[in-house]
Amino acid sequence: MIPERRLPEGKKRRRKGPHYRFDKETYKKRAAVEQSIGWIKECRRIATRYEKLAISFLAFIKLAFIRYYLKLYSLDTA
């Protein structure tokens, strides 16, 4: 094991490269999009892309979302 060099008191190591700021609102939006894409991929018909035409593929994506929201709505009202 190679020992790490100690820095004098009061000094900090600097990271190389760009420094990114964390934006909480943007992260929430991104997380929502990623979760919905992950949920869509669980629908087998959409994930394997049985439909060859783009219009019918989009229709099944819309149907999947309708099914998802109806399921959420029925859980809230029960």
C-alpha positions in Angstrom: 0.0 0.0 0.0 1.3 3.4 -1.0 0.9 6.1 1.7 -1.0 9.2 0.7 0.7 12.5 0.8 -0.5 14.8 3.6 -1.4 18.4 2.8 -0.5 21.2 5.1 -3.3 22.4 7.4 -5.7 24.8 5.8 -5.1 23.5 2.2 -7.6 21.5 0.2 -7.1 19.3 -2.9 -8.6 20.7 -6.1 -10.6 18.5 -8.4 -9.6 18.7 -12.1 -12.2 19.1 -14.7 -15.5 21.0 -14.8 -17.4 21.6 -11.6 -21.2 20.8 -12.0 -23.8 22.3 -9.8 -26.6 20.2 -8.5 -30.0 21.6 -9.4 -32.8 19.9 -7.4 -35.7 20.9 -9.7 -33.9 19.6 -12.8 -33.0 16.4 -11.0 -36.6 15.8 -10.0 -37.8 16.2 -13.6 -35.0 14.0 -14.9 -35.9 11.3 -12.3 -39.6 11.4 -13.4 -38.7 10.9 -17.0 -36.2 8.1 -16.3 -38.8 6.3 -14.1 -41.5 6.5 -16.7 -39.1 5.2 -19.4 -38.2 2.3 -17.0 -41.9 1.6 -16.5 -42.5 1.6 -20.2 -39.7 -0.9 -20.7 -41.5 -3.3 -18.4 -44.4 -3.5 -20.9 -43.3 -6.4 -23.0 -45.1 -5.4 -26.2 -43.5 -1.9 -26.2 -40.0 -3.1 -25.1 -39.7 -5.7 -27.9 -41.3 -3.4 -30.4 -43.8 -5.8 -32.0 -45.3 -3.0 -34.0 -43.4 -2.1 -37.2 -45.2 1.2 -37.9 -44.4 4.2 -35.8 -48.0 5.3 -35.6 -49.2 2.0 -34.1 -46.2 1.9 -31.7 -47.1 5.4 -30.5 -50.7 4.2 -30.0 -49.5 1.4 -27.7 -47.4 3.7 -25.7 -50.4 6.0 -25.2 -52.5 2.9 -24.2 -49.9 1.9 -21.7 -49.9 5.3 -20.1 -53.7 5.3 -20.0 -53.6 1.9 -18.3 -51.0 3.2 -15.8 -53.0 6.3 -14.9 -56.2 4.4 -14.6 -54.5 2.0 -12.3 -53.2 4.9 -10.1 -56.6 6.6 -10.1 -58.4 3.4 -9.0 -56.0 3.0 -6.1 -56.6 6.6 -5.0 -60.4 6.3 -5.0 -60.7 2.9 -3.3 
